[in-house]
Amino acid sequence: MKWFTKLVQKAYTSSDMFIDMRQEKADRKYKFEKAEAAALKVMEEQQKKRSAATSGQIGKRGFVEHDFNVEDFGKFLNDLIEG
């Protein structure tokens, strides 16, 4: 009978070990997916900040609208050449 109890204990120990291994594998997968989602979120926020910063700089340095007239520019160039 002693051998039977040892066999049963070994079987339960082995099954518990396999269950623990499978649970750890599932936990690692869940943590990896969670970290990946968090990293994606951070990268999207950084991209938004970069695009917002870029558009803000372009707005400050952006083109100033002037009424550009080719004839006036030609006169200006002639004045420079003559003067």
GROMACS elastic network, one bead per residue, 0.5 to 0.9 nm:
[ bonds ]
;  ai    aj funct       b0    kb
    1     4     6  0.51285   500
    1     5     6  0.65320   500
    1     6     6  0.87940   500
    2     5     6  0.53410   500
    2     6     6  0.63830   500
    2     7     6  0.86766   500
    3     6     6  0.50717   500
    3     7     6  0.60973   500
    3     8     6  0.86767   500
    4     8     6  0.61895   500
    4     9     6  0.85728   500
    5     8     6  0.50775   500
    5     9     6  0.60564   500
    5    10     6  0.84509   500
    6     9     6  0.51157   500
    6    10     6  0.60421   500
    6    11     6  0.85417   500
    7    10     6  0.51084   500
    7    11     6  0.61633   500
    7    12     6  0.87286   500
    8    11     6  0.50242   500
    8    12     6  0.62098   500
    8    13     6  0.84970   500
    9    12     6  0.51918   500
    9    13     6  0.60125   500
    9    14     6  0.84793   500
   10    13     6  0.50485   500
   10    14     6  0.60323   500
   10    15     6  0.85495   500
   11    14     6  0.51369   500
   11    15     6  0.61388   500
   11    16     6  0.85428   500
   12    15     6  0.50925   500
   12    16     6  0.60105   500
   12    17     6  0.84411   500
   13    16     6  0.51334   500
   13    17     6  0.61000   500
   13    18     6  0.86858   500
   14    18     6  0.62357   500
   14    19     6  0.86136   500
   15    18     6  0.50751   500
   15    19     6  0.61251   500
   15    20     6  0.85385   500
   16    19     6  0.50428   500
   16    20     6  0.60781   500
   16    21     6  0.85451   500
   17    20     6  0.50982   500
   17    21     6  0.61409   500
   17    22     6  0.86551   500
   18    21     6  0.50327   500
   18    22     6  0.61696   500
   18    23     6  0.85240   500
   19    22     6  0.51827   500
   19    23     6  0.61038   500
   19    24     6  0.86002   500
   20    23     6  0.50280   500
   20    24     6  0.60995   500
   20    25     6  0.85559   500
   21    24     6  0.51441   500
   21    25     6  0.61896   500
   21    26     6  0.86655   500
   22    25     6  0.50499   500
   22    26     6  0.62106   500
   22    27     6  0.85802   500
   23    26     6  0.50715   500
   23    27     6  0.60730   500
   23    28     6  0.85817   500
   24    28     6  0.60789   500
   24    29     6  0.85458   500
   25    28     6  0.51577   500
   25    29     6  0.62374   500
   25    30     6  0.86567   500
   26    29     6  0.51133   500
   26    30     6  0.61634   500
   26    31     6  0.86128   500
   27    30     6  0.50816   500
   27    31     6  0.60858   500
   27    32     6  0.84679   500
   28    31     6  0.51224   500
   28    32     6  0.59966   500
   28    33     6  0.85637   500
   29    32     6  0.50822   500
   29    33     6  0.61845   500
   29    34     6  0.85484   500
   30    33     6  0.51908   500
   30    34     6  0.60909   500
   30    35     6  0.85832   500
   31    35     6  0.60388   500
   31    36     6  0.84383   500
   32    35     6  0.51319   500
   32    36     6  0.60276   500
   32    37     6  0.85931   500
   33    36     6  0.50033   500
   33    37     6  0.61678   500
   33    38     6  0.86192   500
   34    37     6  0.51863   500
   34    38     6  0.62639   500
   34    39     6  0.86597   500
   35    38     6  0.50311   500
   35    39     6  0.60812   500
   35    40     6  0.85548   500
   36    39     6  0.50791   500
   36    40     6  0.61638   500
   36    41     6  0.86198   500
   37    40     6  0.50815   500
   37    41     6  0.62153   500
   37    42     6  0.87109   500
   38    41     6  0.50594   500
   38    42     6  0.62641   500
   38    43     6  0.86672   500
   39    42     6  0.50708   500
   39    43     6  0.61478   500
   39    44     6  0.86094   500
   40    43     6  0.50956   500
   40    44     6  0.61837   500
   40    45     6  0.86558   500
   41    44     6  0.51670   500
   41    45     6  0.62816   500
   41    46     6  0.86952   500
   42    45     6  0.51088   500
   42    46     6  0.61934   500
   42    47     6  0.86055   500
   43    46     6  0.50525   500
   43    47     6  0.61337   500
   43    48     6  0.86390   500
   44    47     6  0.50200   500
   44    48     6  0.62210   500
   44    49     6  0.86555   500
   45    48     6  0.50706   500
   45    49     6  0.62127   500
   45    50     6  0.86380   500
   46    49     6  0.50291   500
   46    50     6  0.61355   500
   46    51     6  0.85999   500
   47    50     6  0.50990   500
   47    51     6  0.61630   500
   47    52     6  0.84830   500
   48    51     6  0.51881   500
   48    52     6  0.59909   500
   48    53     6  0.84687   500
   49    52     6  0.50462   500
   49    53     6  0.59887   500
   49    54     6  0.84579   500
   50    53     6  0.50950   500
   50    54     6  0.60481   500
   50    55     6  0.85416   500
   51    54     6  0.50393   500
   51    55     6  0.60550   500
   51    56     6  0.84505   500
   52    55     6  0.52107   500
   52    56     6  0.60739   500
   52    57     6  0.86543   500
   53    56     6  0.50984   500
   53    57     6  0.62611   500
   53    58     6  0.86639   500
   54    57     6  0.51995   500
   54    58     6  0.62002   500
   54    59     6  0.85590   500
   55    58     6  0.50718   500
   55    59     6  0.60733   500
   55    60     6  0.87163   500
   56    59     6  0.50700   500
   56    60     6  0.63877   500
   56    61     6  0.87140   500
   57    60     6  0.51659   500
   57    61     6  0.61175   500
   57    62     6  0.78898   500
   58    61     6  0.51158   500
   58    62     6  0.50796   500
   58    63     6  0.85947   500
   59    63     6  0.82072   500
   60    63     6  0.87722   500
   61    64     6  0.85720   500
   63    66     6  0.89789   500
   65    68     6  0.85926   500
   68    72     6  0.80001   500
   68    73     6  0.78981   500
   69    72     6  0.54149   500
   69    73     6  0.63265   500
   69    74     6  0.87282   500
   70    73     6  0.50315   500
   70    74     6  0.61112   500
   70    75     6  0.86702   500
   71    74     6  0.50139   500
   71    75     6  0.62676   500
   71    76     6  0.86034   500
   72    75     6  0.50511   500
   72    76     6  0.61455   500
   72    77     6  0.86629   500
   73    77     6  0.62135   500
   73    78     6  0.86172   500
   74    77     6  0.51204   500
   74    78     6  0.62011   500
   74    79     6  0.86154   500
   75    78     6  0.50456   500
   75    79     6  0.61293   500
   75    80     6  0.86192   500
   76    79     6  0.51275   500
   76    80     6  0.62970   500
   76    81     6  0.87307   500
   77    80     6  0.50424   500
   77    81     6  0.62034   500
   77    82     6  0.85997   500
   78    81     6  0.50641   500
   78    82     6  0.60052   500
   78    83     6  0.81970   500
   79    82     6  0.51558   500
   79    83     6  0.55862   500
   80    83     6  0.51783   500
